[in-house]
Amino acid sequence: MMTSLTLVLVAADVSRRIIPVLKMAPTDVGGYALAANRGKRSLSGLALLATLLLSAATVLGAPSTNDLAGNWKGALEVGQAKLRLLFKVSRTPAGVLTAKLDSLDQGARDIPVETVVTKDSTVRMEVKSVNGVYEGSFDAAGKKITGTWQQGPQSLPLTLERTQGSVAAEPETLSPADLAASKQAAQKLIGVWNGALAAGPANLRLKVTITKTSAGVATGTLESVDQGAKDIPLSAITCKEGAVHFEARGIGAFYDGTLSPAGVMLTGQWHQSGQAMPLEFKKAASAR
């Protein structure tokens, strides 16, 4: 019996939670030598002084390209699934870096990042609650970090890119038949659907919200109310002659059900981690 929905950096095809050190050698800084000729010593000294002043102005006046503060997006590829991650890094008034992590496709927000360290061009961030570590290196422009996510015994490549806005999901590619079924789902399922999944002695309340895109295709999100997981993206939302299907790939789950003739009930099964459990959804009255 499943005791909870599998959340927080879980591979889509296994019930397991999921950064090797990429160190760059420090750049050698060459010294300056004064001309041996005494007649040129004063000119050489002035040249050296000008060079040092220019170097100091460059170091002290220009912003560092390796500033980690800001939002960084990336995606872990786990089998056929992609888990979008967003590291939100800020700097305290004292100059200390702090961060939080969002696992967008699993509905997990503001996971504490306990350790945030930068040294030269390298980055290390530890997420102890999921036993995860990210280590990587800035590119020359300071806009991309290439590295590895390590979680338990598993390690996966992860590239982070600086971003200013939200992290959008990749658009779905649907076959002509699924595209027609998705448009039908947008017509018949649009609204909010509430259900409860039996998990041992407790029930986990689930809320599914179906909307439609400007192209008339169904899109939606899942909320696990009792687990605080919100905005889990749904994909492959279809309705074919009353047979309803949708997937929550970020948590390795899908639902198959039948729409009632009145269009207000869904009766079916929730599939996750190789298990199938009965689950009914009822359309909220305000959405009818």
C-alpha positions, 0 to 999 in steps of 0.5 A: 500500500502506498503511504504517500505520493512520491515527491521531491526529486524522484525519478519518474520510473523509480521510487528513489530520490535523486552536483562530481567536482569540476575544478578549474585551475587558478589562473597564473598571474604574471609579475612585472619586472623593472627595466635594468637600465637606470635611464629608463627606470623612471619611465618603467616605474610609471608604466608599472604604476599605471598598469597596477592602477588599471588592474585595480580599477578592473578588479574593484570597479567591474562587477564579477561575471561569476556572481551566483545571486539570481535565479538559475534554471536547469533540467534533470533527464531521468529516463524519458522524463525531464525534471525542471529545477530552479535554484533561487539564490540571494545575498544577505546584507552581510554578503552571505549567499543563501538559496532555495530550490524548486522542483517544478514538475514535482510541485515542491517549492522553496526546498532549503539549500543549506550550503552555497559556496563559490570559489573562483569559477566553481559552485557547490550547493547542498540540499540536505533534505533530499541528500543532494549536492550540486557542483559545477563551473561557470562559463566565461560569461558567467551565465551558465554553470555546467556540472553534476547533480549527485543524490545518494548513489546516483549522479546526473549531468545538470547545466544551469542557466541564469534566468529572469522569468519563470521556467516554462514547460516544454510544449507537448508534441501530440499525434493527430488523434491525441490532439483531437482528444486533447481538444475534446478534454478541454471542452468537457473537463475544464474546471476544478476536480477534487478527489481523495486517494486512500493511503493507508489509514489516511486519505490524500486530497488531490485537486486537478485543475484543467484549462485550455490553451489559446489553441484549444488544447487541454492543459492542467495542474495537480495539487496534493493538498495534504502534502503541500505540493502545488502546480504539478504539471499534467500532460497527455490530457485526453478524452476519447468517448468518455475515457479520460487520461492524464499524466503527472510525469514529474512524479511518475504517475498517471490516471485513467478514468471514465467521465459520467454522462452528466460530466461531473464525475470521474471514476477510475484508477491512479497508477504510480510506482507499479501500483493501481489505486481506485480514485474518483474525482468530482467536479467542483460546483463553481466550475460546472 
